[in-house]
Amino acid sequence: MTNTSYRVTTGLLGVAMLVGGFTDVTRQPANVQVLVRLGYPVYLATILGIGKILAGIAVLGPPWPRLKEWAYAGIFFNMAGAIWSHIAAGAIDWHIGAAAGLMGLTLASWGLQPASALRV
């Protein structure tokens, strides 16, 4: 059961990062509107998007424990920053719940890794 849970949470997390990264890199209007509303420059979308794509590949890719640890940390901190940015900007909306959900998915995927994936 744990292996299945790990695969499901990791698959969902990886796909979410790849899709989110693609929409950031291609500067989809909805993503740009959120950045502007939060007071960030539009070019940040490209930086975040590339990071999300690389993290998605690392999480879904070969079992390289150190790389996966960095990817999990990056995703976690990205989502924590997103939550704080929305709160600080007074933009209390569904984005906070989505980021919190992705943080939870990150923690679940990380915590459910099989012991063999944790060897460095």
C-alpha positions as CSV (number, residue, x, y, z in Angstrom):
1,M,0.0,0.0,0.0
2,T,2.8,2.4,0.9
3,N,4.5,1.9,-2.5
4,T,1.2,2.6,-4.3
5,S,0.6,5.7,-2.2
6,Y,4.1,6.9,-2.9
7,R,3.6,6.4,-6.7
8,V,0.3,8.2,-6.7
9,T,1.4,11.2,-4.6
10,T,4.7,11.5,-6.6
11,G,2.9,11.2,-9.9
12,L,0.4,13.9,-9.0
13,L,3.2,16.2,-7.7
14,G,5.4,15.7,-10.7
15,V,2.6,16.3,-13.2
16,A,1.5,19.4,-11.2
17,M,5.0,20.8,-11.4
18,L,5.4,20.0,-15.1
19,V,2.1,21.6,-16.0
20,G,2.5,24.6,-13.7
21,G,6.0,25.1,-15.0
22,F,4.8,25.0,-18.6
23,T,2.1,27.5,-17.9
24,D,4.6,29.8,-16.2
25,V,7.3,29.5,-18.9
26,T,4.7,30.2,-21.6
27,R,3.4,33.1,-19.5
28,Q,-0.2,32.2,-19.7
29,P,-2.4,35.2,-19.0
30,A,-3.9,33.8,-15.7
31,N,-0.4,33.2,-14.3
32,V,0.8,36.7,-15.3
33,Q,-2.3,38.3,-13.7
34,V,-1.5,36.6,-10.4
35,L,2.1,37.7,-10.5
36,V,1.1,41.3,-11.3
37,R,-1.6,41.3,-8.6
38,L,1.0,40.1,-6.0
39,G,3.5,42.8,-7.1
40,Y,6.1,40.6,-8.8
41,P,7.7,41.3,-12.2
42,V,6.4,39.2,-15.1
43,Y,9.9,37.7,-15.8
44,L,9.6,35.8,-12.5
45,A,7.2,33.5,-14.3
46,T,10.0,32.2,-16.5
47,I,12.3,31.6,-13.5
48,L,9.7,29.9,-11.5
49,G,8.5,27.9,-14.5
50,I,12.0,26.5,-15.2
51,G,12.4,25.6,-11.6
52,K,9.1,23.8,-11.5
53,I,9.8,21.8,-14.7
54,L,13.2,20.8,-13.4
55,A,11.7,19.8,-10.0
56,G,9.0,17.8,-11.7
57,I,11.6,15.9,-13.8
58,A,13.7,15.3,-10.7
59,V,10.8,13.9,-8.7
60,L,9.6,11.7,-11.5
61,G,13.0,10.8,-12.8
62,P,15.7,8.3,-11.9
63,P,16.3,7.5,-8.2
64,W,18.9,10.1,-7.4
65,P,18.2,10.7,-3.7
66,R,20.2,14.0,-3.4
67,L,18.6,15.5,-6.5
68,K,15.1,14.5,-5.3
69,E,15.8,16.0,-1.8
70,W,16.6,19.3,-3.5
71,A,13.6,19.1,-5.7
72,Y,11.3,18.4,-2.8
73,A,12.8,21.3,-0.8
74,G,12.4,23.6,-3.7
75,I,8.8,22.7,-4.3
76,F,8.0,23.1,-0.6
77,F,9.7,26.5,-0.3
78,N,8.1,27.7,-3.6
79,M,4.6,26.8,-2.2
80,A,5.4,28.3,1.2
81,G,6.5,31.5,-0.6
82,A,3.3,31.5,-2.7
83,I,1.1,31.2,0.4
84,W,2.9,34.0,2.2
85,S,2.8,36.2,-0.9
86,H,-0.9,35.9,-1.2
87,I,-1.5,36.5,2.5
88,A,0.9,39.5,2.5
89,A,-0.8,41.0,-0.6
90,G,-4.2,40.5,1.0
91,A,-5.2,38.1,-1.8
92,I,-6.9,35.5,0.3
93,D,-8.4,33.2,-2.3
94,W,-8.2,29.7,-3.7
95,H,-4.5,30.0,-4.6
96,I,-3.6,29.6,-0.9
97,G,-5.5,26.3,-0.7
98,A,-3.9,25.1,-3.9
99,A,-0.4,25.9,-2.7
100,A,-1.1,24.4,0.7
101,G,-2.4,21.2,-1.0
102,L,0.8,21.0,-3.1
103,M,2.8,21.4,0.1
104,G,0.9,18.5,1.6
105,L,1.4,16.5,-1.5
106,T,5.1,17.3,-1.4
107,L,5.4,16.1,2.2
108,A,3.4,13.0,1.5
109,S,5.5,12.0,-1.5
110,W,8.7,12.7,0.4
111,G,7.6,10.8,3.5
112,L,6.3,7.8,1.6
113,Q,9.5,7.2,-0.4
114,P,10.7,3.6,-0.2
115,A,13.8,3.0,1.9
116,S,15.8,2.1,-1.3
117,A,15.1,5.6,-2.7
118,L,16.6,7.3,0.4
119,R,20.2,5.9,0.0
120,V,22.7,8.5,-1.1
